[in-house]
Amino acid sequence: MRAVTFDEVGAAISRLLAIALPPTRAAETGASGKVADFLLAWWNGQDCGHFPILHLCNVDAVIAEDMVTIMAYLAQESTIYADAWGHRDAMADLWERWRA
């Protein structure tokens, strides 16, 4: 596994949030819910639900690569969450859209 930088993870989170939180519900894609599951499981799996690993097979390779980038970073660093990249409000919005 290659080393992943903080900036690479920040870019991956931003791209994934754009998929999971499109401007309108009508703009959601089939991947939107899977990406939301991934991000919310990382945020708080116990309360927000877990991420089925098979979702990696059910999104396109670019999306899966962003997820793997985040997982690789988590494997090399201590516990860290999306708010470290300034995404606390977006994660709250994500929870509101997909779990409330």
Secondary structure, 3 states (H helix, E strand, C coil): CCCCCHHHHHHHHHHHHHHHCCCCHHHCCHHHHHHHHHHHHHHHHHHHCCCCHHHHHHCCHHHHHHHHHHHHHHHHCCCCCHHHHCCHHHHHHHHHHHCC
